[in-house]
Amino acid sequence: MEPVKSRQPGVRDIRRVAGAILAGVLLFVVIVAVTLVVRSRMVEVESLGPATASADLRIKEPEVEEVSGGVKWRLKAAQALVFEGEGRTALERISVQVFERDRIWTIVGDEGDLFQETGNVELRRNVVLTASDGLRLETSVLRWQGVEKRLWTDAPVKMTRDGTVADGTALDVRMRDEMTTLAGRVHATFPKAPGR
């Protein structure tokens, strides 16, 4: 007699979906950041204070909204500082919304950097990704490496959805391989099935 297979999605399926979603959102963050840098060259430069004196350009409350690949996205930040010599744009209090046909994604972080030459992005401090379908990811650092199509963190991460909670000490999503790894000391909790 063959064992009966469960039709409920497993942890591997949830991780794969969550990883793919995160990578897609971060790809939009990269696109938004590149657009922000390009558009920043058309913005009038404000007087720089002592904390931002080394920045080549300061943009207060930048907001970019575009449609890319049939998906609408919007980036807002409290401030963007362009450091031409470093090839880096520093963003403060970042919020990105991605509007798909059947769901909305939001990713926020206190600060982050866009590296212009590579398109790599790093978000830091209180990084939270939420989706209208209930997925939530929390970490202190989240990085996107554009060439490798890799989303990762070596900081503790917590993913939740529909009562399922998965905690780990690192996350590695490799889009090309469609592989998501929640690493380190992993702990997962699943809700009790109805009627059990």
VEXPAFI-853247 format. One record per atom (N, C-alpha, C, O): residue number from 1; atom name; z, x, y negated. Coordinates in steps of 0.1 Angstrom, whole numbers. Layout:
  pos  site     pz     px     py
  NUM    CA      Z      X      Y
...
END
This chain:
  pos  site     pz     px     py
    1     N      0      8     12
    1    CA      0      0      0
    1     C      0      9    -12
    1     O      8     18    -13
    2     N     -9      6    -22
    2    CA    -10     14    -34
    2     C      1     10    -44
    2     O      4     -2    -45
    3     N      6     19    -52
    3    CA     15     16    -62
    3     C      8      8    -73
    3     O     -3     10    -76
    4     N     16     -1    -80
    4    CA     11     -9    -90
    4     C     11     -1   -103
    4     O     22      4   -107
    5     N      0     -1   -110
    5    CA     -1      7   -123
    5     C      3     -3   -135
    5     O     -1    -14   -135
    6     N     11      3   -144
    6    CA     15     -5   -156
    6     C      4     -5   -165
    6     O     -4      4   -167
    7     N      2    -16   -172
    7    CA     -8    -18   -182
    7     C     -3    -15   -196
    7     O    -10    -16   -206
    8     N     10    -12   -197
    8    CA     16     -8   -210
    8     C     11      6   -214
    8     O     11     15   -205
    9     N      8      9   -227
    9    CA      4     22   -230
    9     C     16     32   -228
    9     O     27     28   -231
   10     N     13     44   -224
   10    CA     23     54   -222
   10     C     25     62   -234
   10     O     18     61   -244
   11     N     35     72   -233
   11    CA     38     81   -244
   11     C     26     89   -248
   11     O     23     91   -260
   12     N     18     93   -238
   12    CA      6    101   -241
   12     C     -4     93   -249
   12     O    -10     99   -259
   13     N     -6     80   -246
   13    CA    -15     72   -254
   13     C    -11     70   -268
   13     O    -18     71   -277
   14     N      2     68   -270
   14    CA      8     66   -283
   14     C      6     79   -291
   14     O      3     78   -303
   15     N      9     90   -285
   15    CA      8    103   -292
   15     C     -6    106   -296
   15     O     -9    110   -307
   16     N    -16    103   -287
   16    CA    -30    105   -290
   16     C    -34     96   -302
   16     O    -41    101   -311
   17     N    -31     84   -302
   17    CA    -34     75   -313
   17     C    -28     79   -326
   17     O    -34     80   -336
   18     N    -15     82   -325
   18    CA     -7     87   -337
   18     C    -13     99   -342
   18     O    -15    101   -354
   19     N    -17    109   -334
   19    CA    -22    121   -338
   19     C    -36    119   -345
   19     O    -39    125   -355
   20     N    -44    111   -339
   20    CA    -57    109   -344
   20     C    -56    102   -358
   20     O    -64    105   -367
   21     N    -47     93   -359
   21    CA    -45     86   -372
   21     C    -40     96   -383
   21     O    -45     96   -394
   22     N    -31    104   -379
   22    CA    -25    114   -389
   22     C    -36    124   -393
   22     O    -37    127   -405
   23     N    -44    128   -384
   23    CA    -55    137   -388
   23     C    -65    131   -397
   23     O    -70    137   -406
   24     N    -68    118   -394
   24    CA    -77    111   -403
   24     C    -72    110   -417
   24     O    -79    111   -427
   25     N    -59    106   -418
   25    CA    -53    105   -431
   25     C    -53    118   -439
   25     O    -56    119   -451
   26     N    -49    129   -432
   26    CA    -49    142   -438
   26     C    -63    147   -442
   26     O    -64    154   -452
   27     N    -73    143   -435
   27    CA    -87    146   -438
   27     C    -90    139   -452
   27     O    -96    146   -461
   28     N    -85    127   -454
   28    CA    -87    120   -466
   28     C    -79    127   -478
   28     O    -84    128   -489
   29     N    -67    132   -474
   29    CA    -60    140   -484
   29     C    -67    152   -489
   29     O    -68    155   -501
   30     N    -74    159   -480
   30    CA    -82    171   -483
   30     C    -93    166   -492
   30     O    -96    173   -503
   31     N   -100    156   -489
   31    CA   -111    151   -497
   31     C   -107    147   -511
   31     O   -113    151   -521
   32     N    -96    140   -512
   32    CA    -90    136   -524
   32     C    -86    148   -533
   32     O    -89    149   -545
   33     N    -80    158   -526
   33    CA    -76    170   -534
   33     C    -88    178   -539
   33     O    -87    182   -550
   34     N    -98    179   -531
   34    CA   -110    186   -536
   34     C   -116    178   -548
   34     O   -120    185   -558
   35     N   -117    165   -546
   35    CA   -122    157   -558
   35     C   -113    159   -570
   35     O   -118    160   -581
   36     N   -100    160   -568
   36    CA    -91    162   -579
   36     C    -94    175   -586
   36     O    -94    175   -598
   37     N    -96    185   -578
   37    CA    -99    198   -584
   37     C   -112    198   -592
   37     O   -112    203   -603
   38     N   -122    192   -586
   38    CA   -135    191   -593
   38     C   -134    183   -606
   38     O   -138    187   -617
   39     N   -127    172   -605
   39    CA   -125    163   -617
   39     C   -116    170   -628
   39     O   -117    167   -640
   40     N   -107    178   -623
   40    CA    -97    184   -632
   40     C   -104    193   -642
   40     O    -99    196   -653
   41     N   -116    198   -639
   41    CA   -123    207   -648
   41     C   -128    199   -660
   41     O   -132    205   -670
   42     N   -128    186   -659
   42    CA   -133    178   -670
   42     C   -121    172   -679
   42     O   -123    165   -689
   43     N   -109    175   -675
   43    CA    -97    170   -681
   43     C    -93    180   -692
   43     O    -93    192   -690
   44     N    -88    174   -703
   44    CA    -83    182   -714
   44     C    -70    189   -710
   44     O    -61    182   -704
   45     N    -68    201   -713
   45    CA    -56    209   -709
   45     C    -45    206   -719
   45     O    -47    206   -731
   46     N    -33    203   -713
   46    CA    -21    200   -721
   46     C    -14    214   -723
   46     O    -16    223   -716
   47     N     -5    213   -733
   47    CA      4    225   -735
   47     C     12    227   -723
   47     O     18    217   -718
   48     N     13    239   -718
   48    CA     21    242   -706
   48     C     35    246   -710
   48     O     37    254   -719
   49     N     45    240   -703
   49    CA     59    243   -705
   49     C     62    256   -697
   49     O     53    262   -690
   50     N     74    261   -698
   50    CA     78    274   -692
   50     C     77    274   -677
   50     O     74    284   -671
   51     N     80    262   -670
   51    CA     79    262   -656
   51     C     65    262   -651
   51     O     63    267   -639
   52     N     55    258   -658
   52    CA     42    258   -654
   52     C     33    267   -662
   52     O     20    266   -661
   53     N     39    277   -669
   53    CA     31    286   -678
   53     C     21    294   -670
   53     O     11    298   -676
   54     N     23    297   -658
   54    CA     14    305   -650
   54     C      2    297   -645
   54     O     -8    303   -640
   55     N      2    284   -646
   55    CA     -9    276   -641
   55     C    -21    277   -651
   55     O    -18    277   -663
   56     N    -33    277   -646
   56    CA    -45    277   -654
   56     C    -47    263   -660
   56     O    -53    262   -671
   57     N    -43    253   -653
   57    CA    -46    239   -658
   57     C    -35    230   -653
   57     O    -31    231   -641
   58     N    -31    221   -661
   58    CA    -21    211   -657
   58     C    -26    197   -660
   58     O    -31    194   -671
   59     N    -25    189   -649
   59    CA    -30    175   -651
   59     C    -18    166   -648
   59     O    -12    166   -638
   60     N    -15    158   -658
   60    CA     -3    149   -657
   60     C     -8    136   -651
   60     O    -18    130   -656
   61     N     -1    131   -641
   61    CA     -3    118   -635
   61     C    -18    116   -631
   61     O    -24    106   -634
   62     N    -24    126   -623
   62    CA    -38    124   -618
   62     C    -38    112   -608
   62     O    -29    110   -601
   63     N    -49    105   -609
   63    CA    -52     94   -600
   63     C    -67     94   -597
   63     O    -75     93   -606
   64     N    -70     95   -584
   64    CA    -84     95   -579
   64     C    -85     84   -569
   64     O    -77     82   -560
   65     N    -96     76   -570
   65    CA    -99     66   -561
   65     C   -114     66   -558
   65     O   -122     67   -567
   66     N   -117     67   -545
   66    CA   -131     68   -540
   66     C   -133     61   -527
   66     O   -123     57   -520
   67     N   -146     59   -523
   67    CA   -149     55   -510
   67     C   -157     66   -503
   67     O   -166     72   -509
   68     N   -152     70   -491
   68    CA   -158     81   -484
   68     C   -159     77   -469
   68     O   -150     73   -463
   69     N   -171     77   -464
   69    CA   -173     74   -450
   69     C   -170     59   -447
   69     O   -166     56   -436
   70     N   -172     51   -457
   70    CA   -169     36   -456
   70     C   -155     33   -457
   70     O   -151     21   -454
   71     N   -146     42   -460
   71    CA   -132     40   -461
   71     C   -128     43   -476
   71     O   -132     53   -482
   72     N   -120     34   -482
   72    CA   -115     35   -495
   72     C   -102     43   -495
   72     O    -94     40   -487
   73     N   -100     52   -504
   73    CA    -88     59   -505
   73     C    -84     62   -520
   73     O    -92     62   -528
   74     N    -71     63   -522
   74    CA    -65     65   -535
   74     C    -54     76   -535
   74     O    -45     75   -526
   75     N    -55     86   -543
   75    CA    -45     96   -544
   75     C    -39     95   -558
   75     O    -45     94   -568
   76     N    -25     95   -558
   76    CA    -18     96   -571
   76     C     -8    107   -569
   76     O     -3    110   -558
   77     N     -5    114   -581
   77    CA      5    125   -581
   77     C     11    125   -595
   77     O      5    120   -604
   78     N     24    129   -595
   78    CA     30    130   -608
   78     C     24    142   -616
   78     O     23    141   -629
   79     N     19    152   -609
   79    CA     13    163   -617
   79     C      5    172   -607
   79     O      8    173   -595
   80     N     -5    178   -612
   80    CA    -13    187   -605
   80     C    -14    200   -613
   80     O    -18    200   -625
   81     N    -12    211   -607
   81    CA    -12    224   -613
   81     C    -23    233   -606
   81     O    -22    235   -594
   82     N    -33    237   -614
   82    CA    -44    245   -608
   82     C    -42    260   -611
   82     O    -40    264   -622
   83     N    -41    267   -600
   83    CA    -40    282   -601
   83     C    -53    288   -596
   83     O    -54    291   -584
   84     N    -62    291   -605
   84    CA    -75    296   -602
   84     C    -75    309   -594
   84     O    -82    311   -584
   85     N    -66    318   -599
   85    CA    -65    331   -593
   85     C    -61    331   -578
   85     O    -65    339   -570
   86     N    -52    321   -575
   86    CA    -47    320   -561
   86     C    -56    310   -553
   86     O    -55    310   -541
   87     N    -65    303   -560
   87    CA    -74    294   -553
   87     C    -66    282   -547
   87     O    -68    277   -536
   88     N    -56    278   -555
   88    CA    -46    268   -550
   88     C    -44    258   -561
   88     O    -43    261   -573
   89     N    -42    245   -557
   89    CA    -38    234   -565
   89     C    -25    229   -560
   89     O    -24    225   -548
   90     N    -14    230   -568
   90    CA     -1    225   -564
   90     C      0    210   -569
   90     O     -3    207   -581
   91     N      5    201   -560
   91    CA      6    187   -564
   91     C     21    184   -562
   91     O     28    189   -554
   92     N     26    175   -571
   92    CA     40    171   -571
   92     C     40    156   -569
   92     O     32    148   -575
   93     N     50    151   -561
   93    CA     52    137   -559
   93     C     39    130   -555
   93     O     33    122   -564
   94     N     34    133   -544
   94    CA     20    128   -539
   94     C     21    115   -531
   94     O     30    113   -524
   95     N     11    107   -534
   95    CA     10     94   -526
   95     C     -5     92   -524
   95     O    -13     92   -533
   96     N     -9     91   -511
   96    CA    -22     88   -507
   96     C    -23     75   -499
   96     O    -15     73   -490
   97     N    -32     66   -503
   97    CA    -34     54   -495
   97     C    -48     54   -490
   97     O    -57     57   -497
   98     N    -49     50   -478
   98    CA    -63     49   -471
   98     C    -64     35   -467
   98     O    -56     30   -459
   99     N    -75     28   -471
   99    CA    -77     14   -468
   99     C    -89     13   -458
   99     O   -100     15   -461
  100     N    -85     10   -445
  100    CA    -95      8   -435
  100     C    -97     -7   -434
  100     O    -90    -15   -440
  101     N   -107    -11   -426
  101    CA   -110    -25   -425
  101     C    -98    -33   -419
  101     O    -95    -44   -423
  102     N    -91    -27   -409
  102    CA    -80    -35   -403
  102     C    -66    -29   -405
  102     O    -57    -34   -399
  103     N    -65    -19   -413
  103    CA    -51    -13   -416
  103     C    -51     -5   -428
  103     O    -62      0   -433
  104     N    -39     -2   -433
  104    CA    -37      6   -445
  104     C    -28     17   -441
  104     O    -17     15   -435
  105     N    -31     29   -445
  105    CA    -23     41   -443
  105     C    -17     46   -456
  105     O    -24     46   -466
  106     N     -5     50   -456
  106    CA      1     56   -468
  106     C      8     69   -464
  106     O     16     69   -454
  107     N      6     80   -471
  107    CA     13     92   -468
  107     C     19     97   -481
  107     O     12     98   -492
  108     N     31    101   -481
  108    CA     38    106   -493
  108     C     45    119   -490
  108     O     49    121   -479
  109     N     47    127   -501
  109    CA     55    139   -500
  109     C     59    143   -514
  109     O     53    139   -524
  110     N     70    151   -514
  110    CA     75    155   -527
  110     C     66    165   -534
  110     O     64    166   -546
  111     N     60    174   -526
  111    CA     51    184   -531
  111     C     41    189   -521
  111     O     42    186   -509
  112     N     31    196   -525
  112    CA     21    201   -516
  112     C     11    210   -523
  112     O     11    212   -535
  113     N      3    217   -515
  113    CA     -7    226   -519
  113     C    -20    223   -513
  113     O    -21    220   -501
  114     N    -31    224   -521
  114    CA    -45    224   -516
  114     C    -50    238   -518
  114     O    -50    243   -529
  115     N    -56    244   -507
  115    CA    -62    257   -508
  115     C    -77    255   -509
  115     O    -83    251   -500
  116     N    -82    258   -521
  116    CA    -96    254   -524
  116     C   -106    261   -515
  116     O   -116    254   -511
  117     N   -105    273   -512
  117    CA   -115    280   -504
  117     C   -116    274   -489
  117     O   -127    273   -484
  118     N   -105    271   -483
  118    CA   -105    267   -469
  118     C   -104    252   -468
  118     O   -108    246   -458
  119     N    -99    245   -479
  119    CA    -97    230   -478
  119     C    -84    227   -470
  119     O    -82    215   -467
  120     N    -76    237   -467
  120    CA    -64    235   -460
  120     C    -54    228   -469
  120     O    -54    231   -481
  121     N    -45    220   -464
  121    CA    -35    213   -472
  121     C    -22    214   -465
  121     O    -21    214   -453
  122     N    -11    215   -473
  122    CA      2    216   -468
  122     C     10    206   -477
  122     O     11    207   -489
  123     N     17    196   -471
  123    CA     26    187   -477
  123     C     40    191   -473
  123     O     43    194   -462
  124     N     50    190   -483
  124    CA     63    195   -480
  124     C     73    185   -486
  124     O     70    177   -495
  125     N     85    185   -480
  125    CA     97    178   -485
  125     C     95    163   -484
  125     O     86    157   -491
  126     N    102    157   -475
  126    CA    102    142   -474
  126     C     88    136   -471
  126     O     84    127   -478
  127     N     81    142   -462
  127    CA     68    138   -458
  127     C     69    126   -449
  127     O     75    127   -438
  128     N     63    115   -453
  128    CA     63    102   -445
  128     C     50     96   -445
  128     O     43     94   -455
  129     N     45     93   -433
  129    CA     32     86   -431
  129     C     36     72   -425
  129     O     43     72   -415
  130     N     30     62   -431
  130    CA     32     48   -426
  130     C     19     42   -425
  130     O     10     45   -432
  131     N     18     32   -415
  131    CA      6     25   -413
  131     C     10     10   -412
  131     O     21      6   -408
  132     N      0      2   -417
  132    CA      3    -13   -417
  132     C      5    -18   -403
  132     O     10    -30   -401
  133     N      1    -11   -392
  133    CA      3    -15   -379
  133     C     16    -11   -373
  133     O     19    -13   -361
  134     N     25     -5   -381
  134    CA     38     -2   -377
  134     C     41     12   -374
  134     O     53     16   -372
  135     N     31     21   -373
  135    CA     34     35   -370
  135     C     40     42   -382
  135     O     37     39   -394
  136     N     50     50   -380
  136    CA     57     58   -390
  136     C     60     72   -385
  136     O     64     74   -374
  137     N     57     82   -393
  137    CA     59     96   -389
  137     C     67    102   -401
  137     O     64    100   -413
  138     N     78    109   -398
  138    CA     86    116   -408
  138     C     88    131   -404
  138     O     90    134   -392
  139     N     86    139   -414
  139    CA     88    154   -412
  139     C     91    160   -425
  139     O     90    153   -436
  140     N     94    173   -425
  140    CA     96    180   -438
  140     C     84    188   -443
  140     O     82    191   -454
  141     N     75    191   -433
  141    CA     63    199   -436
  141     C     51    193   -427
  141     O     53    191   -415
  142     N     40    191   -433
  142    CA     28    187   -425
  142     C     16    195   -430
  142     O     13    195   -442
  143     N      9    201   -421
  143    CA     -3    210   -426
  143     C    -16    205   -419
  143     O    -16    200   -408
  144     N    -27    206   -427
  144    CA    -40    203   -422
  144     C    -48    216   -423
  144     O    -50    221   -434
  145     N    -54    221   -412
  145    CA    -64    232   -412
  145     C    -77    226   -410
  145     O    -81    222   -398
  146     N    -86    226   -420
  146    CA    -98    219   -420
  146     C   -108    225   -410
  146     O   -115    217   -403
  147     N   -110    238   -410
  147    CA   -120    244   -401
  147     C   -117    241   -386
  147     O   -125    238   -378
  148     N   -104    242   -383
  148    CA    -99    240   -369
  148     C    -98    225   -366
  148     O    -96    222   -354
  149     N    -98    217   -376
  149    CA    -95    202   -374
  149     C    -81    201   -367
  149     O    -80    194   -357
  150     N    -72    208   -373
  150    CA    -58    208   -367
  150     C    -48    203   -377
  150     O    -47    207   -389
  151     N    -40    193   -373
  151    CA    -28    188   -380
  151     C    -16    193   -373
  151     O    -15    191   -361
  152     N     -7    199   -381
  152    CA      5    204   -373
  152     C     17    206   -382
  152     O     16    206   -395
  153     N     28    207   -376
  153    CA     41    211   -382
  153     C     49    218   -372
  153     O     49    215   -360
  154     N     57    228   -377
  154    CA     67    235   -368
  154     C     81    230   -372
  154     O     91    237   -369
  155     N     82    219   -380
  155    CA     94    213   -384
  155     C     97    201   -375
  155     O     88    195   -369
  156     N    110    197   -374
  156    CA    113    185   -367
  156     C    105    173   -371
  156     O    102    171   -383
  157     N    100    165   -362
  157    CA     92    153   -365
  157     C     97    141   -357
  157     O    102    142   -346
  158     N     96    129   -364
  158    CA    100    117   -357
  158     C     89    107   -359
  158     O     84    105   -370
  159     N     84    101   -348
  159    CA     74     91   -348
  159     C     80     78   -342
  159     O     87     78   -332
  160     N     77     67   -349
  160    CA     82     54   -345
  160     C     71     43   -345
  160     O     62     44   -354
  161     N     72     34   -336
  161    CA     62     23   -336
  161     C     67     12   -326
  161     O     70     15   -315
  162     N     68      0   -331
  162    CA     71    -11   -322
  162     C     84     -9   -314
  162     O     84    -12   -302
  163     N     94     -2   -320
  163    CA    106      0   -312
  163     C    107     13   -304
  163     O    117     17   -300
  164     N     95     19   -303
  164    CA     95     32   -296
  164     C     97     43   -306
  164     O     92     43   -317
  165     N    106     53   -302
  165    CA    110     64   -311
  165     C    108     77   -303
  165     O    113     78   -292
  166     N    100     86   -309
  166    CA     98     99   -303
  166     C    101    110   -313
  166     O     96    110   -324
  167     N    111    119   -309
  167    CA    115    130   -317
  167     C    111    143   -310
  167     O    112    144   -298
  168     N    107    153   -319
  168    CA    104    166   -313
  168     C    106    176   -324
  168     O    109    173   -335
  169     N    105    189   -320
  169    CA    107    200   -330
  169     C     94    205   -335
  169     O     95    214   -344
  170     N     83    200   -331
  170    CA     70    204   -336
  170     C     59    194   -332
  170     O     61    187   -322
  171     N     48    194   -339
  171    CA     37    185   -336
  171     C     24    193   -338
  171     O     23    200   -348
  172     N     15    191   -329
  172    CA      2    198   -330
  172     C     -9    188   -325
  172     O     -9    184   -314
  173     N    -17    185   -335
  173    CA    -29    176   -332
  173     C    -41    183   -334
  173     O    -44    188   -345
  174     N    -49    184   -323
  174    CA    -62    191   -324
  174     C    -73    181   -322
  174     O    -76    176   -311
  175     N    -79    178   -333
  175    CA    -89    167   -333
  175     C   -101    169   -324
  175     O   -106    160   -318
  176     N   -106    182   -324
  176    CA   -118    185   -316
  176     C   -116    182   -301
  176     O   -124    177   -294
  177     N   -104    185   -297
  177    CA   -100    183   -283
  177     C    -94    170   -280
  177     O    -91    166   -268
  178     N    -92    162   -290
  178    CA    -85    149   -289
  178     C    -72    151   -282
  178     O    -69    143   -273
  179     N    -64    161   -286
  179    CA    -52    164   -280
  179     C    -40    164   -290
  179     O    -41    170   -300
  180     N    -29    157   -286
  180    CA    -17    157   -294
  180     C     -6    162   -286
  180     O     -4    157   -275
  181     N      2    171   -292
  181    CA     14    176   -285
  181     C     26    175   -294
  181     O     26    180   -305
  182     N     36    168   -289
  182    CA     49    167   -295
  182     C     57    177   -287
  182     O     60    175   -275
  183     N     61    188   -294
  183    CA     67    199   -287
  183     C     82    201   -289
  183     O     88    194   -297
  184     N     87    211   -283
  184    CA    101    215   -284
  184     C    110    206   -276
  184     O    106    201   -265
  185     N    122    203   -281
  185    CA    131    194   -274
  185     C    127    180   -277
  185     O    131    175   -288
  186     N    119    174   -269
  186    CA    114    160   -271
  186     C    123    150   -266
  186     O    129    151   -255
  187     N    125    140   -274
  187    CA    134    128   -269
  187     C    126    116   -273
  187     O    122    114   -284
  188     N    124    107   -263
  188    CA    117     94   -266
  188     C    126     83   -261
  188     O    132     83   -250
  189     N    126     72   -269
  189    CA    133     60   -265
  189     C    123     48   -266
  189     O    116     47   -276
  190     N    123     40   -255
  190    CA    114     29   -254
  190     C    122     16   -255
  190     O    132     15   -249
  191     N    116      6   -261
  191    CA    124     -7   -261
  191     C    124    -13   -247
  191     O    115    -11   -239
  192     N    134    -21   -245
  192    CA    135    -28   -232
  192     C    124    -38   -232
  192     O    123    -46   -241
  193     N    117    -39   -221
  193    CA    107    -49   -219
  193     C    113    -63   -218
  193     O    123    -65   -212
  194     N    106    -73   -224
  194    CA    112    -87   -224
  194     C    113    -92   -210
  194     O    105    -89   -201
  195     N    124    -98   -207
  195    CA    127   -104   -193
  195     C    132    -94   -184
  195     O    133    -97   -172
  196     N    136    -82   -188
  196    CA    141    -72   -179
  196     C    155    -68   -182
  196     O    162    -60   -175
END
